[in-house]
């Protein structure tokens, strides 16, 4: 695939992630911070988000499997997840966390377990979408192309 084709694919794919509600304007802000001096900035931030999220999902799963659930601890994990998803613009994940925190406040065990399943589903879906986006960016850069940020605003 030629560079121009990859760039068009990147623009369309990125726009679809916004249209479908996976990402919000915060992700665009991250992208604007990436430049020649820090070409892997977004990939690095997203990678840290993945590491943090995997740990938080493990902690949440473990916390909800306890005999006596510590809802304050569950809420603290969800709050942290909400913060990290907000910081990279993972809109669906952030919204899942908002719902999860409300259910946690009610100390609804079944509701928390349903929220955890929804959170996992949306997290893994957005993770696969972001991994594909980053792979495409890497292919564009490897082909000596640039990421067409200006086309996103059109």
C-alpha positions in Angstrom: 0.0 0.0 0.0 1.4 3.4 -0.9 1.8 6.2 1.7 -1.1 8.3 0.4 -3.4 5.2 0.6 -2.3 4.5 4.2 -2.8 8.1 5.2 -6.3 8.1 3.8 -7.0 4.8 5.6 -5.6 6.3 8.8 -7.8 9.4 8.5 -11.0 7.3 7.8 -10.2 4.9 10.6 -9.5 7.6 13.1 -12.7 9.5 12.2 -14.7 6.3 12.5 -13.4 5.9 16.1 -14.7 9.3 17.0 -18.0 8.8 15.1 -18.6 5.5 16.9 -18.0 7.0 20.3 -14.8 5.1 21.1 -12.7 8.2 21.3 -13.2 11.8 22.2 -11.4 15.1 21.8 -8.9 14.2 24.5 -7.4 11.7 22.1 -6.9 14.4 19.5 -5.2 16.5 22.1 -2.7 13.7 22.7 -2.1 13.3 19.0 -1.3 17.1 18.7 1.4 16.6 21.3 3.2 14.1 19.0 5.8 15.7 16.7 9.2 14.9 15.1 11.0 15.3 18.5 8.7 12.7 20.1 7.3 10.6 17.2 6.1 7.7 19.5 4.4 9.8 22.1 0.8 8.5 21.4 2.0 4.9 21.2 3.8 5.3 24.5 0.9 6.9 26.3 -1.5 4.3 24.9 0.8 1.5 25.9 0.9 2.8 29.5 -2.9 3.0 29.5 -3.0 -0.7 28.4 -0.6 -1.7 31.2 -2.5 0.3 33.8 -5.9 -1.0 32.6 -4.8 -4.7 32.6 -3.7 -4.3 36.2 -6.9 -2.5 37.2 -9.1 -5.1 35.5 -7.2 -7.9 37.5 -7.6 -5.9 40.7 -11.3 -5.3 40.1 -12.0 -9.0 39.2 -10.2 -10.0 42.4 -12.0 -7.5 44.6 -15.4 -8.6 43.3 -14.6 -12.3 43.9 -14.0 -11.7 47.7 -16.5 -13.1 50.2 -16.9 -9.6 51.7 -16.6 -7.1 48.9 -14.9 -3.8 49.9 -16.9 -1.4 47.8 -14.6 1.5 48.7 -11.7 -0.5 47.2 -13.7 -1.4 44.1 -14.7 2.3 43.7 -11.1 3.4 44.1 -10.0 1.0 41.3 -12.9 2.2 39.0 -12.1 5.8 39.8 -8.5 5.3 38.8 -9.6 3.5 35.6 -11.9 6.4 34.8 -9.1 8.9 35.2 -6.7 7.0 32.9 -9.4 6.4 30.3 -10.3 10.0 30.4 -6.7 11.1 30.0 -6.3 9.2 26.7 -9.8 9.9 25.4 -11.3 6.4 25.6 -14.8 7.7 25.8 -16.8 4.4 26.1 -14.5 3.0 28.8 -14.8 6.3 30.7 -18.6 6.1 30.4 -18.6 2.5 31.6 -16.6 3.6 34.7 -19.1 6.4 35.5 -21.9 3.8 35.4 -19.8 1.3 37.4 -19.1 3.9 40.1 -22.8 4.7 40.5 -23.6 1.0 40.8 -20.8 0.5 43.3 -22.2 3.4 45.4 -25.4 1.3 45.7 -23.3 -1.7 46.8 -25.0 -3.8 44.1 -22.9 -6.9 43.7 -24.7 -8.2 40.6 -24.7 -4.8 39.1 -20.9 -4.4 39.7 -20.3 -7.7 38.1 -22.3 -6.7 35.0 -20.5 -3.4 34.9 -17.1 -5.2 35.1 -18.1 -7.4 32.2 -19.2 -4.4 30.1 -16.0 -2.5 31.1 -13.9 -5.5 30.0 -15.7 -5.8 26.7 -15.4 -2.1 25.8 -11.8 -1.9 27.0 -10.7 -4.9 24.9 -12.6 -3.6 21.9 -11.0 -0.1 22.2 -7.6 -1.7 22.8 -7.8 -3.6 19.6 -8.9 -0.5 17.7 -6.0 1.6 19.2 -3.5 -1.2 18.4 -4.7 -1.2 14.8 -4.4 2.6 14.6 -0.9 2.6 16.0 0.2 -0.2 13.7 -1.1 1.9 10.8 0.8 5.0 12.1 4.0 2.9 12.3 3.6 1.7 8.7 3.1 5.3 7.5 6.2 6.5 9.3 8.2 3.5 8.2 7.3 4.4 4.6 8.6 7.9 5.2 5.1 9.4 5.4 3.6 11.8 8.0 0.5 11.4 10.1 -2.2 13.7 8.4 -3.5 15.3 11.6 -4.9 18.4 9.7 -7.3 16.2 7.8 -9.1 15.1 11.0 -10.6 18.5 11.5 -12.2 18.5 8.1 
